[in-house]
Amino acid sequence: MPEKRNYKILIVDDDKDILSMLEMAFLPTSYDVTTIDHPLQAYKMIENEHFDMVISDIQMPQMDGLTLLRKIKNFNGMIQVVMMTAHITISNTLDAFRYGAVDIFFKPFEDINEIIAAADGVAVKLNRVNSILHKLAEGEK
């Protein structure tokens, strides 16, 4: 289990039931979770607030999740992105990883705890990055 910093997660899906289910799944964790059902507004939030991780659906109106993923990575490559989709294709799966997603989950979820585990894996990675940056900052003093 990673050191539990209060990493901020933004969950984006046009399906309010999925958002509610994921919000409930993350309740017992120490993650600070925000949900939103509109990808354009989600991107504005990402530009204006700090998020460590985004969990996004691929198939959404206004802006699909792969476009959102690319915009997030262009804005801040350190934001870790996990994708989810009910529309499984080789193309969107490969594109998700090509554009920088750290993981992808298919809906309906076989085990929602796998998404929590993916977030924990991202937290381990972020802890490592933060530790390295802290050591570098100490060395520059």
C-alpha positions as CSV (number, residue, x, y, z in Angstrom):
1,M,0.0,0.0,0.0
2,P,1.5,3.4,-0.9
3,E,2.1,6.2,1.5
4,K,-1.3,7.9,1.4
5,R,-0.8,11.5,0.5
6,N,-4.0,13.3,-0.3
7,Y,-3.7,13.0,-4.0
8,K,-6.4,14.8,-6.0
9,I,-8.3,12.7,-8.5
10,L,-10.8,14.1,-11.1
11,I,-13.2,11.5,-12.5
12,V,-14.9,12.4,-15.8
13,D,-17.8,10.5,-17.3
14,D,-21.0,11.6,-18.9
15,D,-22.8,8.7,-17.0
16,K,-23.8,10.0,-13.6
17,D,-24.3,6.4,-12.3
18,I,-20.7,5.6,-13.1
19,L,-19.6,8.8,-11.4
20,S,-21.6,7.9,-8.3
21,M,-20.3,4.3,-8.2
22,L,-16.7,5.5,-8.5
23,E,-17.2,8.2,-5.9
24,M,-18.6,5.6,-3.5
25,A,-15.7,3.2,-4.2
26,F,-13.1,5.9,-3.4
27,L,-14.8,7.0,-0.2
28,P,-12.8,4.7,2.1
29,T,-9.5,5.9,0.6
30,S,-7.6,9.0,1.4
31,Y,-7.8,10.3,-2.2
32,D,-9.5,13.7,-2.7
33,V,-12.0,12.8,-5.4
34,T,-14.0,15.3,-7.6
35,T,-16.5,14.1,-10.2
36,I,-17.8,15.9,-13.3
37,D,-20.0,14.8,-16.1
38,H,-18.9,17.3,-18.8
39,P,-15.4,16.9,-20.4
40,L,-15.1,20.5,-21.5
41,Q,-15.7,21.8,-18.0
42,A,-13.4,19.1,-16.7
43,Y,-10.6,20.4,-18.8
44,K,-11.2,24.0,-17.5
45,M,-11.0,22.6,-14.0
46,I,-7.7,20.9,-14.8
47,E,-6.3,24.2,-16.1
48,N,-7.4,26.1,-12.9
49,E,-6.9,23.6,-10.1
50,H,-4.3,21.0,-9.2
51,F,-5.1,17.4,-10.0
52,D,-2.6,14.5,-9.7
53,M,-4.7,12.0,-11.5
54,V,-7.7,11.9,-13.9
55,I,-9.9,8.9,-14.5
56,S,-11.8,9.5,-17.7
57,D,-14.3,7.7,-19.9
58,I,-13.4,7.6,-23.6
59,Q,-16.9,7.9,-25.2
60,M,-18.4,11.2,-24.2
61,P,-20.3,14.0,-26.0
62,Q,-18.7,17.4,-26.6
63,M,-15.1,16.0,-26.3
64,D,-14.1,12.3,-26.3
65,G,-11.8,11.0,-23.6
66,L,-8.8,10.5,-26.0
67,T,-8.9,14.2,-26.9
68,L,-9.2,15.1,-23.3
69,L,-6.2,12.8,-22.5
70,R,-4.1,14.5,-25.2
71,K,-5.1,18.0,-23.9
72,I,-4.2,17.0,-20.4
73,K,-0.8,15.6,-21.3
74,N,-0.1,18.7,-23.4
75,F,-1.1,21.0,-20.5
76,N,0.8,19.0,-17.8
77,G,2.5,15.8,-18.6
78,M,2.8,14.9,-14.9
79,I,-0.9,14.4,-14.5
80,Q,-1.5,10.7,-14.6
81,V,-4.5,9.5,-16.6
82,V,-6.5,6.3,-16.3
83,M,-9.1,5.6,-19.1
84,M,-12.3,3.6,-19.0
85,T,-14.6,2.6,-21.8
86,A,-17.6,0.5,-22.7
87,H,-16.6,0.8,-26.4
88,I,-13.7,-1.6,-26.6
89,T,-11.6,-1.4,-29.7
90,I,-8.0,-2.2,-30.4
91,S,-7.7,1.3,-31.8
92,N,-8.9,3.2,-28.8
93,T,-7.0,1.0,-26.4
94,L,-3.7,1.5,-28.3
95,D,-4.4,5.2,-28.7
96,A,-5.0,5.6,-25.0
97,F,-1.6,4.1,-24.2
98,R,0.1,6.0,-27.1
99,Y,-1.3,9.3,-25.8
100,G,0.0,8.6,-22.3
101,A,-2.7,6.8,-20.3
102,V,-1.3,4.7,-17.5
103,D,-4.1,2.1,-17.6
104,I,-7.5,1.4,-19.2
105,F,-10.5,-0.4,-17.7
106,F,-13.5,-1.8,-19.6
107,K,-17.1,-1.2,-18.5
108,P,-18.9,-2.8,-16.9
109,F,-16.2,-3.1,-14.4
110,E,-15.3,-6.7,-13.4
111,D,-13.9,-5.5,-10.1
112,I,-14.1,-1.8,-9.2
113,N,-11.3,-2.4,-6.7
114,E,-8.9,-2.7,-9.7
115,I,-9.4,1.0,-10.3
116,I,-8.5,1.8,-6.7
117,A,-5.5,-0.4,-7.2
118,A,-4.6,1.5,-10.3
119,A,-4.8,4.7,-8.3
120,D,-2.6,3.2,-5.6
121,G,-0.1,2.3,-8.3
122,V,-0.1,5.9,-9.6
123,A,0.3,7.1,-6.0
124,V,3.4,4.9,-5.6
125,K,4.8,6.5,-8.8
126,L,4.0,10.0,-7.7
127,N,5.6,9.3,-4.3
128,R,8.8,8.2,-6.0
129,V,8.8,11.3,-8.3
130,N,8.2,13.6,-5.3
131,S,10.9,11.9,-3.3
132,I,13.4,12.4,-6.1
133,L,12.4,16.0,-6.5
134,H,12.7,16.5,-2.8
135,K,16.2,15.0,-2.7
136,L,17.3,17.2,-5.7
137,A,15.9,20.3,-4.0
138,E,17.8,19.5,-0.8
139,G,21.0,19.0,-2.8
140,E,20.6,22.5,-4.4
141,K,20.5,24.2,-1.0
